[in-house]
Amino acid sequence: MAYLTLRNINKIYPNGFHAVHDFNLEAERGEFIVFVGPSGCGKSTTLRMIAGLEDISKGEFLIDGQLANNLGPREREVAMVFQSYALYPNMTVYDNLAFGLNLQGVDEDIIEARVQKTAKILGLTEYLDRMPRALSGGQRQRVAVGRSIIRKVGVFLMDEPLSNLDAKQRVTMRSEITQIHRETGATTIYVTHDQTEAMTMADRIVVMKNGYVQQIGTPKEVYFHPVNMFVAGFIGEPPMNFIRRVVKQGCIEVGGASFDLTKRLGEKAAAYEGKEIVFGFRPEAVVLGTQENAYVTHGMVELTEMLGDNANVYLDIDQDKAILKVTPHEIPDMDTQLTFSIPHESVYLFDAQTEMVIK
Ligand code: ATP
């Protein structure tokens, strides 16, 4: 049975704003779930409903099969790490870590052992006597994570815990949190607007937009099988290229080459005759030059960006813009015509009206 169940969860704020619509999720014990989506899509609101910090307007929330809608935050046995570290400035790292256990009246010996173990996991042993102001941002963030994992709760809730860190610290903490998750085995729900964090950390990703869940799946599922243009554009960097075309005689023209829809869609193609569809492909899916089992097309090189391990090539394809990701050795000259191949299986087609993928 799922450990956390969200069944048609809705949030309507007192001012009437409907922030979350019919959110459904079953999280297994020990799963690492990431909520991802642009600012304001309802990630934090959903997390706060799970934490018990926000009322659930409609729907059912179950922990281990038991209805939990009306349980207070403490009764839910969840620990939450917020974006702001919320450490006690006048307490040492040791006391910050021990605080929650002290409140619960846990034995001194047990507290000592747990503080030491938590500090070891997080690499904080040598900082236990320090005040938070004498720590770097990353170290403070580790203390904040430590304060939650020390409690040995069943569920960790993390709301953008890395957003105050610089890029390098984020990468380090990302792998540390994944490691801690492996060691503690606690069910974790992690909120971020950063698709790289989502892809690297999650067992499953929940992609949200405007209060609605768009797709729930493993990182591979949302990357290779996005259900709609929003997910296809949100997951992946640079985002998927989209080219709109009207279907004529079962075909669309892209970059002077013809793509036969009937080959991909069979009889379904007829339904799109005279209508607009969206041709999608990922920047990293292309191969330069002409390849077999691929759709071969062309574009004019407008700009190139050398990034070190790879390079972005900005193309104009009949006045549509596209980006290709190539190796640094493949960077073409500006203002030249570039021929490239998109493997058949890397072409995505979307209904231009509904924005849903056409299978
Ligand atoms: P971010 O990444 O910016 O934190 P988010 O996806 O976590 O965004 P939420 O904080 O859940 O988004 O907010 C979802 C929507 O609900 C937003 O449009 C926000 O303005 C609105 N909202 C949040 N709190 C309230 C409130 N107390 N009353 C009314 N509307 C609210």
Residues whose N, C-alpha, C, O or C-beta is under 5 A from the ligand:
A	BS01	ATP	Y13 N15 F17 A19 P38 S39 G40 C41 G42 K43 S44 T45 T46 H193
